[in-house]
Amino acid sequence: MIVCHPLKFIFLKTKKVGGTSFEIALSSFCDSQSIITPITQADEQSRQELGYCDPRNFDHPKWPDGSKSNGTFFNHMTARQAKALIPADIWDTYTKITIVRDPYDAMISRYFWEGGAKTGLDFGTFVSAYRCFLTENNEIAPLGGPAGMDHYLRYDHLQEDIDALGIDDLWQRFSALSAKSNLRPSQGSSVQDLYGQHPMAIDVVARECEPEITRFNYARPISIAASRGPTLVGQPDFIFTISAGRTGTYWLSKLLAQNLDRTALHEPLSIDDFGTQMPAIRTLRGFNDHGMDRVVRDFWDRKFDSLKAPYAETNHTLAKCGLVEALANSDLANRTTLIVLRRDLAKQCVSYIMRNDFTNITLDWQWYLNPKYRNLIVNPVAFQNLGQIGTALWYCCEMETRQAYYLQKYAGQLSFVEARLEQIATPEGAATLLQALGHTGPVTLPPRSNANTAAAPPELLTEVRRLLDQLPFDPHKIAAKYLAAGRDLARPPMTRAA
């Protein structure tokens, strides 16, 4: 933290933004009365070797007018704390500056600063467990109000924003420094790498950092992962989805039909389709209680035999009754891509609740899953006391974990593309998805469709988010544990899910 009297600057130092290097550079413009708080011993040595001003006047400082503050300035103190110690005429007339950084990227930097894998946590679990780190910088330097800053220097546009301050040589002195660098590995640590592996972390960051994401227009990471498994040349002959439903599957069918020049169905719903093109209740219940039995295998034999390429179907029921298992053992395996489609879990859950989807068991049997099935990955016991909300929450978690299970179990055998509704509903996200499916032309977005007619009460969404935040839920870890125990969705367990 610095109060530089010659420049009439007040610098509030946020975290994981290159603030130490900027602080060292700025100290070169300070005088004997300026306030400079101490930094680490190694960084102080660098500052001393450059001949810049060292820490001074941070404890009960005396101001140019002769007044004195009864307090101590310190590294990373908040603007509110600083404002309480700085005379009003200085706070009001000096230029207050800080550095802001894309929180998606900053959280990666914080992860490796804290030790990365040495913490014993993968990145997704770290983000969920230490989401408090995401709000620290907004507390240090608020985006508005009495303690707001005059200038927010953007980490990804530092030269432009520092030059705009009009201080000769400040950028040159800053850019020559690299305090606290080289902690982040050069490989496997990009936004796309880590959020692609841990897409749930995207929602955590988006929720916690909504003010700065909106203010500075930070882009949500596109978590459409590169296809895994066989490399398909051009567009795949067949496209299916692994999804929970209420995740945009109807809209996705329109997107594929308009851009890939193929038949793209949502759900075949004629009377004659059930049991032939559309799973019947017996098919869905049979798979989740008995695995890949004769009824389920016969259904897939009939369906696959009837398909003509190029074909796409976004029907979310298929992956709940053996689609992936059947594909892996069919002639279609090397001609098919599976879209693993996700949506913000809280909004997805609220959509089920608003439609009363889990109040009639026949809906579970035909469209979703039932917590009483024999073969489950996520134990439903912890959800049972929450009524319809609990069942909806369990179903969301079960399906997200099944997606992780299939990605792990069939990696190298089948081609997967991971996507989120919130991203593919944008022109950039849709283009990225379609490119992963072999499309190279212009992109047309269909209008929004199949949305709930009644708006969800904000308090319901808030409550569902609170419940989700309390869950120790990591779908990738749960799926890995399930597989390590020798469990298989194609084969019922000897006992219920543990």
N, C-alpha and C positions, 0 to 999 in steps of 0.2 A: 504494500500500500504506500502511495507517495502523494504528498502535497508539495508540488513544485511551484515555489513563488515566482521565479523569473518567467516561467511560461504561463503562470496562473492556471495550472492544471491540477486536478485531483484524479488520481488513478486508483480505481478499485479493482483488485486482482481476483479474478475468478479462477476456477480450477480446470486443468487439462486443456488450456487454450494457448500455451506459449507465453503465459503471463510473466514467468520469471525472466525470460529473455527481454521482454518488453520493459520490465521494471528496471533491469540493469541498464538498458539503453537510455531510458528516461532519466535515470539518476545522473547521467552525464551532463544534464542541463540544470541540475539543482544547485543551490547555493548553501551557505552555512546555516540559514534559517529554515530551509526546507525540511519536511518530515519524510524520512525514509525508514521503513521497517526492516528488520533483519530477515535474511533468507538463509539457506543452508550454508554450512561451512565451505563446501566445495564451490558453490555459486558465489559466495562472498570472496573467495580467493580469485575467481575469474574476474569479478568486478574490480578487485584491488589491482590485479595485473594490468587491467586496462586504464587504470588511473582515474576511474570514475568515483563519484562521491560514495562513501560508505554509510552504513546506518547511522541515523542521527535524529535527535529531537523527538523520538517516538514516545518517550515516557514523560507525561506531564509537560507538554511542549509550551514554549513561550511564543506568542504570535507577534508579527511585525508592529502591531499597535501597542505592545507591552502587556497585553492580557495573557492569562495562562489557563490551560485546560487541566482539569483535575481528572486525569485518566490516561490510559496507555493505548497507543495505536499498535496494531499487530497484523501479521500476514493473514490475508483472506478475511479480514473483518468485513462485516456487512455495511452497506451504505447507511442504514439506519443507525448503526453504532458509530460510524464516522461522523455523521451529521450531528449527533448529540454532542460531540467533542469539538467540532469545528465552529468558529464564530459564524453567525448567520450571514454577515456581509461577505465573508470569504466563500462560504458554501453557495450563496446565491449568485456571486459574480464570477467565480472560477469555472472553467470548463471541466465538467465531470465526464470521464471516459472509462470504458471497460472493454473487454474483448468477449465476443460471443462466438459460439461454435455449434455446428450442427450436432444436436444431442445424440443422434444415432452413431455418429463417428466418435464423439467425445466419450461415450460409454465404453466403446472398444478400448480407447486409450486408457480409461480408468481401470478396466479389467486387467490389462497388462501391467499397469502401474502397481496394482495391488498384488501381482504375482502370477496372473494368468492361470494356467493349469495347476500351478503350485498351490493355489488356494484350495484345491480339491474339488472345485466346481467347474462345470463347463460354462460357456458364455451365457447360454440361455438361463441356467439356474442362477448364475451370478446376477443377471439383470433383474430377475424376479425377486431374489432375496435382498438385493441392495438397491432397490429402486429409490431409496432415500438420496443416493448420490445424484439422481437426475434432477432434483429440485434445488440443489445447493447453490448453483450459480444464479438462479433467479432470486434467491434469498440474498445473496451477496450484492447483486446489482439489479434491482427491480426494473421491469420494463416501463414503468410509469409511476405516477404519484409523487409525493413530496421528496422521496428518496431516489427518484429516477435519474438516469444518466442523460447527458447532453449528446454524447456520441457513443455508438456501439460499433466497435471495430470488428468487422466480420472476419473470422479466422481464415475463411477461404477467399477473402479479398483484402488481405492485410495491406499489401503494398498500396492499392488504390485508396483504402480508407485512411492509412497513416499519412500518405502524401496529401490527402485532403485536409489534414490538420494544419498544413502550412508550416511545419517545423523543419527547417533545413537539416539534412543529414540524419534525421531520426530513423528513417527507413534503412539507410545504409548501416547505421550502427546496430539496429535491431537484427537485420538480416545476416549480419556477420556472426551472430550468437546462436548457440544451439543448446541452451541449458536443459537438462533433464531429457535429452533425446536418446534415441536408440534403445528404448525399453520395449518398443513394439516390434515384433518380428516382421521381416519384410515379406514373408510368404504366409498365406492363409489367414491374414488379419484384416482384410478389406471389409467394407460394409457388406458387400455382396456375399463374401465368403461366410462371415459369421451369422448374419441375419438369414442367409439362405439355409444354413444348417439349423438355425433356431428361430423360425418365423414367429413363434409366439412372443419373442422378445420385442418384435416390432410394435405390437399392440401396447405393451407395457410402456415403452418409450413415448409412443404417440399420445397415450393418455396422460402421463406424468408431465410431459413437456409441451402440451398443446399450445400454451401462450406464445412461446418462442418459435415453435414450428410455424404457427400462423403468422406471426409478426415478420419473420425473415424468410418465409416461403421455403422452408427446408423440405426436400422431397422425401417421401416415404420410400424406403428401399424396395426395389422390385424383387420380391422373393420367388420369382419364377426360376427354379433351379434348372440347371442344365440336365438334359435327358440322361437317364442312367440306363445301363444295359445296352442292347444292340443299337448301333448307329443306323438310323433309317435314312436312306437317301431320298430327298424330296419329302412330299407329304405321306404320312402313314396311310395305309389302306383303311384301317379301322381306328376309331377314337372312342374311348369310354371314359367315365369318370369314377373316382373314388371320393365320395362326398356324403355329407350328412343329410342333405336336403335343407331347404330354406337358405341356401348358400349361393343362389343365383344360377342354378342349373338350367332353368327355363330360358333365362336371358342368354346364357352361354350357348345353348342350342341355336339361338338366332344369330349370335356372333359367328359361329362356325359355318352356318348355312350361308350367310351373306358374304363371307370372305374366302371360304375354301371350296366353293362351287361343288357341293356334295349334299346328299341327303343328310340332314342332322335332326334327329328326333329328340324330344324331351322324354316323354313317356308314352309308349303304345298302349292305349286305353280302351280299345274296342272290346266287345264281349269276348270275341274269339281270341284275343291276344293273351288273355290270362292263362298261364300254364304253357304257352307256346313262345310268345315274345316278351311277355311281362310275367315276372315271378308271381305265382299264386301264393296265398297264405301258407299253404302246405310246404311250398319250396323254401320260403323264408324261415318258417319255424323249424323245418326239418334240418336245414343247414346249421342253425344256431343251437340245436339240441343234439343232432346226430352227426353233423359234419357232412362230408361229401358222400352221401348215401346214394342209392340207385335213383331215387326220385330226383335228387338235385342233379346228378350226372345226366340223366335223360333230358332234363330241361335244357341244359347247356348244349347237349348234342343237337337237339331240335333247333335251338336258336342260332347257333353258329352255322349249321347247315343251310339256314334260310338267308343268311346275309350275303349281300353283293357289294363289293368294293366299288367306289369309295363310300364309306358309311361312317356316321358318327351318332352316338346316342349318349345323352347326358343324364340318363335315368339314374337317380341316386340309390334306388333299391338294389341294383345289380350287384354292387360290391358287398352287400350284406348277406349274400347267399351264394358265394362261391365264384364270382366273376374272375377274380385274379387267379384262384387255384385252377379253374377250368382253362383259362387262357394259357397259363404256364405249361399245360399239358396238351395243347392243341396246335394245329398247323397255323393258327393265326398269331402265335406268339411273336414271331419276328416281323409281323406286318402291322402291329398294333402299338399305339401310344395311350397310356393312361394318364389323364389329367387329375392330379391330386388337388382338389379344389377346397379351399378353406375360406372362412369368413370370421370377422370379429366375433369371438365366442359369446360375449355378453349380448350383442345384438341378435345373434343367431338364437340363443336361448330365449330371449324375450319374444322373438317371433313365434316360437312354439307355444309359449304361455298365452300370448294374445289370441292365438287360434284355438286354444284348449286342446292341443294335439295329444296330450298325455292324460286325457280323462276317460278315454274309451279304449279298452284293450285291443279291439279289432284294428284300431289305427296303428298301435304298436306292431301288431302282427303283419299288417300289409305294407306299412310305410317306414317304420322306424325299427327299434329293437326293444325287447322287454327285459327288465332287470332280473327276471326269474329264469331266463335261459340258462342252460347248463354251461355253455361255453362263452365266457366273457373274459375280457382282459382287465377291466377296471372293476374292482369290487364295489357293488352298489350300496353296501351297508351304511357307509357314512352319509349317504344322501337320503336315506329312507324317511327320516323324520321331517323332511322339508316339503312333503307333499308333491304337488305338481311341479313346483320349482325345482325340487330335488331331483325328480325323475328327468326333467329337461336338462338339468346340469349334468347328471350322470351320463345321459345319452350324448351330450356334446363332448364330454371327456372320453367316453368309450370310442366314439367315431374318430376323434383326433388321434387317439392311441392306435386304433386300427390302421389309420393312414401311416403312422410311423412303423407299425409292425410290417405292413406290406413293403414299404420302402426298404426296410432292413432285410427281410426274409428273401425278397426277390430281386435285390440289387444284382445286376449283372445278367439276369435272366429276361427281364422285361424292361421296356422303355417307359420312364415316368417323366412327367413335367409337373412341377409344383407351382401352384398359383393361388392368389388370394383375390376374392371378389372386389375388395376395395381398390385393388391395383388394376385389375384387368378391365374395370369399368371406366378407366381413363384412356385417352388415346395412346399414351406412351406404354401403359401396361398391356393394353390389348395388342399393340404392335409387337411387344416382346413375346407375349404368349404365342401369337400366330407365327412369328418367326421361328419359335421353337418347334412349331408343327410343320415347318417347311414352306410357309407362305412368305412371298417376297414382294407382293404388290401393295397397292394402297389399302387402307383399313377403313371399314365402315362400322360405326358403333350403332347397334340397335337401340331403340328407346327403352327406358326402364320398364320392367313388366313383372307381373305376378307378385307385387308388393302387398303387404297387409293394408287393408282399407282403413283400419282404425290406428291412429297414432298411439304409440306406447307411452304411458305416463313416465316422465323423467325419473320419478322416484323409483319406479320398478327397475329401470336400467341401472340406476345407481346401486340398488340393493343387490342385483345380480352381479355387478362388478365387485361389490364388497365380498360376496360369497366366493366368487372365483379367486379373489386375491388371497383368501384364507386357505385355499386348497393347496396342499403340497403336490402340485401337479406338473410333472414333466413327462410328456407322452413318449419321448424317445427313450428315457430311462425305464419307464414302465414296460414299454414294448421289448426293450433289450432284456429285462429281467424275465419276462414271460417266455421269450425265446430260449434264454439260458436255462430255464427250468424244463426245457423239452416240450413246452406246450405248443399247440398248433390249432388254428381256427378250423382247419379241415378235419380235425379229429377231436371228439369230445373228451373232456378230462375224466379221470377216475373220481375226482372230487370237485366241488365248486371252486370258483376263482378265489385265490388267497389274497 
